[in-house]
Amino acid sequence: MSPPEVPLHAPPRASRKAPSVVIVNTGNGKGKSTAAFGTALRAVARGWKVCVIQFMKSDKWKVGEKEAATRLGVEWWTIGDGFTWDSRDLDRTEAIAREAWRVAQEKIQAGAYGLVVLDEITYPMNWGWISTEEVVAAIAARPVSVNVIATGRDAPPALIELADTVTEMRNLKHAFDRGVRAIRGIDF
């Protein structure tokens, strides 16, 4: 195994402090929400008030991250009704996504949170259920101290343009592709 490649020039040093940032975790690989929740945990450890709004996951699913986060004081809103391909009423599913956005806007504009996570918001944006322009404008107009993380595949270009940091998760290999079901404690 060869040693890691050393850059010819050191990366530039950060020279200014920002009051807040916008982070987008996108791509087809696993880990977008997991990374956001890890950052939420880091924010809680620093004494920040944190709010998570989930746009797709159903509150019927008892996921470990919600259990742990709420014990730590994270305000957690699971407003989605599950996978769209399981929906028996897409008009209702769309209305639920619009309600999640209403709550998210309220939480962002309140200025009471150091971090607001918009988990899987890209899906209703891409489906036209909530306006990309409205989401981008609301995030851009947020109070100066509010950091935002948006997750989901196929982040719209306008959201990517607004973001300070964008990470694309790439799927190289996934256990599900070999028929392995989601594992409690690893996947939920």
C-alpha positions as CSV (number, residue, x, y, z in Angstrom):
1,M,0.0,0.0,0.0
2,S,1.4,3.4,-1.0
3,P,1.4,6.4,1.3
4,P,-1.4,9.0,0.8
5,E,-0.7,11.6,-1.8
6,V,0.5,14.9,-0.3
7,P,-0.8,18.1,-1.9
8,L,1.8,20.4,-3.5
9,H,0.2,23.3,-1.8
10,A,-1.6,23.5,1.5
11,P,-5.3,24.3,1.3
12,P,-6.1,28.0,2.0
13,R,-6.7,28.8,5.6
14,A,-10.1,29.9,6.7
15,S,-9.9,33.6,7.2
16,R,-13.4,34.6,8.3
17,K,-16.1,33.5,10.6
18,A,-19.6,33.0,9.2
19,P,-22.6,33.4,11.5
20,S,-24.3,30.4,9.9
21,V,-24.1,28.0,6.9
22,V,-26.3,26.0,4.6
23,I,-25.3,22.4,4.1
24,V,-26.7,20.1,1.4
25,N,-26.2,16.3,1.6
26,T,-27.3,14.8,-1.7
27,G,-26.5,11.9,-4.1
28,N,-27.6,8.3,-4.6
29,G,-25.4,6.9,-1.8
30,K,-26.4,6.0,1.8
31,G,-25.6,8.4,4.6
32,K,-27.2,11.8,3.7
33,S,-29.6,11.8,6.7
34,T,-27.1,10.0,8.9
35,A,-24.5,12.8,8.3
36,A,-27.1,15.4,9.1
37,F,-28.1,13.7,12.4
38,G,-24.4,13.4,13.3
39,T,-24.1,17.2,12.9
40,A,-27.3,17.6,14.9
41,L,-25.7,15.6,17.7
42,R,-22.5,17.8,17.5
43,A,-24.7,20.9,17.7
44,V,-26.6,19.6,20.8
45,A,-23.2,18.9,22.5
46,R,-22.4,22.6,22.0
47,G,-25.6,23.7,23.6
48,W,-27.5,24.6,20.5
49,K,-31.2,24.2,20.1
50,V,-31.9,21.8,17.2
51,C,-35.0,21.0,15.2
52,V,-35.4,18.2,12.7
53,I,-38.3,18.1,10.2
54,Q,-38.6,14.8,8.2
55,F,-40.5,15.2,4.9
56,M,-40.8,11.5,3.9
57,K,-40.4,9.2,6.8
58,S,-43.5,8.1,8.6
59,D,-44.0,8.6,12.4
60,K,-45.2,5.0,12.4
61,W,-41.5,4.0,11.9
62,K,-39.8,3.9,15.3
63,V,-36.3,5.0,14.3
64,G,-33.3,5.0,16.7
65,E,-32.1,8.5,15.7
66,K,-35.4,10.1,16.8
67,E,-35.4,8.2,20.0
68,A,-31.9,9.3,21.0
69,A,-32.3,12.9,19.7
70,T,-35.5,13.6,21.5
71,R,-33.9,12.4,24.8
72,L,-31.2,15.0,24.2
73,G,-33.8,17.7,23.7
74,V,-33.9,17.9,19.9
75,E,-37.3,19.0,18.6
76,W,-38.2,16.3,16.1
77,W,-41.1,16.5,13.6
78,T,-41.8,13.4,11.5
79,I,-44.4,14.7,9.2
80,G,-44.1,12.5,6.1
81,D,-46.3,9.4,5.6
82,G,-43.7,7.0,4.2
83,F,-42.5,5.9,0.8
84,T,-44.5,7.5,-2.0
85,W,-44.6,4.2,-3.8
86,D,-46.6,2.8,-0.9
87,S,-49.0,5.8,-0.9
88,R,-52.7,4.9,-1.5
89,D,-53.5,8.7,-1.8
90,L,-50.8,10.8,-3.4
91,D,-52.9,14.0,-3.0
92,R,-52.9,13.4,0.7
93,T,-49.1,12.6,0.6
94,E,-48.5,15.9,-1.2
95,A,-50.6,17.8,1.3
96,I,-48.6,16.2,4.2
97,A,-45.4,17.4,2.5
98,R,-46.8,20.9,2.2
99,E,-47.6,20.9,5.9
100,A,-44.1,19.7,6.7
101,W,-42.8,22.7,4.7
102,R,-45.1,25.1,6.5
103,V,-43.7,23.8,9.8
104,A,-40.1,24.0,8.5
105,Q,-40.6,27.6,7.4
106,E,-42.0,28.5,10.8
107,K,-39.0,26.9,12.6
108,I,-36.4,28.5,10.3
109,Q,-38.0,32.0,10.5
110,A,-38.4,31.8,14.3
111,G,-34.7,32.2,14.8
112,A,-34.8,30.0,17.9
113,Y,-32.7,27.2,16.6
114,G,-29.0,27.0,15.9
115,L,-29.6,24.2,13.5
116,V,-32.7,23.1,11.5
117,V,-32.4,19.8,9.5
118,L,-34.7,19.5,6.5
119,D,-34.5,15.7,6.1
120,E,-35.4,14.5,2.6
121,I,-36.8,17.8,1.5
122,T,-35.4,17.4,-2.0
123,Y,-38.0,14.9,-3.0
124,P,-41.1,17.1,-2.6
125,M,-39.2,19.9,-4.2
126,N,-38.4,17.8,-7.2
127,W,-41.9,16.5,-7.5
128,G,-43.3,20.1,-7.5
129,W,-45.1,19.6,-4.2
130,I,-43.3,22.5,-2.6
131,S,-41.7,25.3,-4.5
132,T,-37.9,25.2,-4.9
133,E,-37.9,29.0,-5.3
134,E,-39.8,29.3,-2.0
135,V,-37.5,26.9,-0.1
136,V,-34.4,28.7,-1.4
137,A,-35.8,32.1,-0.6
138,A,-36.8,31.1,2.9
139,I,-33.4,29.6,3.7
140,A,-31.6,32.6,2.2
141,A,-33.8,35.0,4.3
142,R,-33.3,33.0,7.5
143,P,-32.1,34.7,10.7
144,V,-28.4,35.1,10.7
145,S,-27.8,32.6,13.5
146,V,-29.8,29.7,11.9
147,N,-27.8,26.9,10.2
148,V,-29.7,24.7,7.8
149,I,-29.0,21.2,6.5
150,A,-31.1,19.9,3.6
151,T,-30.9,16.2,2.6
152,G,-32.1,14.1,-0.3
153,R,-31.2,12.8,-3.7
154,D,-31.1,15.1,-6.7
155,A,-30.8,18.4,-4.9
156,P,-32.1,21.1,-7.2
157,P,-29.4,23.4,-8.7
158,A,-30.8,26.5,-6.9
159,L,-30.4,24.8,-3.5
160,I,-26.9,23.7,-4.4
161,E,-26.1,27.3,-5.5
162,L,-27.3,28.7,-2.2
163,A,-25.4,26.2,-0.1
164,D,-22.1,26.9,1.5
165,T,-21.2,23.2,1.6
166,V,-22.5,20.4,-0.7
167,T,-21.6,16.8,-0.2
168,E,-22.6,14.2,-2.8
169,M,-22.9,10.7,-1.4
170,R,-22.0,8.1,-4.1
171,N,-23.2,4.6,-4.0
172,L,-20.3,2.2,-4.7
173,K,-21.8,-0.8,-3.0
174,H,-24.9,-1.4,-0.8
175,A,-25.9,-4.4,1.3
176,F,-29.5,-4.1,0.0
177,D,-28.2,-4.8,-3.5
178,R,-27.3,-8.3,-2.2
179,G,-30.7,-8.8,-0.6
180,V,-29.7,-7.7,3.0
181,R,-32.7,-6.0,4.8
182,A,-32.2,-2.8,6.8
183,I,-30.7,-3.5,10.2
184,R,-32.0,-1.9,13.4
185,G,-29.2,0.2,14.8
186,I,-27.4,0.6,11.5
187,D,-30.1,1.7,9.1
188,F,-32.8,2.9,11.5
